Amino acid sequence: MIFVERQTDTENAAYLLAKMLGIHIRNIGMIHGGMQQRQRDYIMNGFKHSQTRILVATDVASRGIDFPDVTCVVNFIAPKSIDRYCHRIGRTGRAGRTGDSFTFIGHSDGCLAKDLVGYLKKCGMEVPQKLLDIAGKYVQYEEQRHLRRSWSGRSGRGFKRQKQDSPAPYQSSSW
């Protein structure tokens, strides 16, 4: 099961996979929010009964759907939050079974990397050094951004006008 962010990503990833694996695009299921529910049900049923071995989906397939035989989840495009991450990887390793998950994370995914480090540590899992590096750079970036804001006088509170500075209300006058 492969997760992406947007509807267009599902189609692009499916075509890329078909080309890389040398299989026909019909052998890869695609699910996204732009489909009718009956279409999604048909594809999910095929995946659930192993008629389709690969499913590329948006987060529409990450919650409330049980695929008992999924052994691997790939986050081809990293989710935007740790909550989405948990729901996506929750499609594998169900009912006491084990499963694997892989997430492609780049430097632009620093916020997720930081949260993922905390999540993995909390679960007692090993945190890869590359993930620690990306998370560390993100934390440094956030600290520098905060400092730049405070130095520039932009604290985010906006400009508040004093009552005495406000203009007099408009009054109609006749000539």
N, C-alpha and C positions, 0 to 999 in steps of 0.2 A: 504494500500500500504506500503510495507516494503522495505527499501533501504539497500543495502550492498555495499561493495567495489569491490570485484572481482567476476569473473565468478564462481569459485568454491564455493564462499560464498553463491551464490544464491541457489545452489543445497543443500548445507549443511543446510542453514536456512529453506528451504522448507521442507526437511525431518524432521528436528527438530520440526517445527510447526505442521506437519501432525501427528507426534507421540504425541506431547503434546495435540493437539486438538482432537485426535482420529478420524481423517478423512483420506481419501485416498489421496495420493500424487497428483493424477490427479485433485483434487479439488483446487490445488494451482498452479497459473500461475507463470512461471519463464521467465524473460527477461534479456538477457545479450548480450554483443557485439560479442560473439562467435557464435551467431545464425544468420541464413540467415534472410534477411529483411522480407520475406514472412512469416516465422515462427513467428517473432516478431509481425507482423501485425495481424496474426490470434489470437495470445494470447491476444494482446491489445484489439482487437475487442470483444473477449469473456469477458474481464474484463469490458470494457466500457458498455456492454449490460447485466451486472450482471450474466453472465453464470459462471463466476469465481469470487468469493467474495474476494479472497486474491491474491495479486500479489507481488512477491518478485523480485526485479530488481536492476540492477546496475545503475549508472548515465546515462546510455543510455536512460532511461525512464524519466529523470528529466527535460528535456528541450523540448519545442516545441510540447508537446503532451497534449491534453486537455481531462481530465477525469472529467466531470462535477459533478459526484456524489460521488467523494472521500471525505469522512468525516474525515479520520484519516491517517496520515503518521507517520511511525515509522522508525527512523534511527537506525537500529539494530546494524550497525557498523557506527560509527560517520564519517562524511565526513572530508576530509583533509583541507577544506577551508570554510570560511564563504560564499563565492560565491556559492559553491556547496550546502551548507546548505540551502541557500535562494531558489535555484532552486528546491531542493527536497521538501521542505515544501510548495512551491508554487503549488504543485499538489492538495492541499486541500484548501478549503475556496475560491473557484473561483466564479466569477460572483456574488459577493455580498453575497455569502453564508458563513457560519462560518465553521470552521474545527479545528481539534486538531492535534498537532504534538508532538511526543515524541522522544527524542534522548538519547541513552545510551552513556554516556561520562565517561571515566575512567581517571586515572592520566596520562596515556600516550597521552591523547588528550588535553593537556594543552594549546597548541597554539589555537586550536579551542575554548576552554573554554574562553580564554582571549578575543578573537574576539566576541564570542557570548554574553558575558557580555555587551560589548559596543553596540552590535546590539540591544539587548533586552532593554537596557536603552534608546537608541535612539528612539525605538518604544513605549516607555512609559510603558513597561511591567515589571512585578515583576521578580526580579532575585533571584532564589533559593540560599540559603546560601551555599549549597554543591557546586554549580557551582562557586560561589565567592571564596570558599576555593581552589578548583582545579586551578582556574585562578591565584589566589594569589601565590600559590606554584610554578606555572610555571614562573611567573614574577620574583620571588626570584631566581629560578634556572637560568633563563636567565641573571640576574644581576651577579650572582656568576660566571657563565661561562664567561661573559665578563671580570670580574675582573681577573679570572685565566689566560685568554689570555693575558691581559695587563701585568700581573706580570711575565709571562713566556717569554715575549719578542716576542710573536707570535701575531702580530697585523693583520696578514692576508694580508700584502702588498707584502710578498715574499722577497727574497734576490735579491738585485740589485747589479750587479757587476760594479765596476768602470772601465773605459777604460784602465787605467794604470795596472789594475790587470788582464786583459784578456791575455790569452796566445798569443804568436806570431803566425801568420798564418802559416800553414804548407808550407814548401818550399822543393821542390824536389832537391836533390843534386846528382850529379853523382860522382862516385868514380874514 
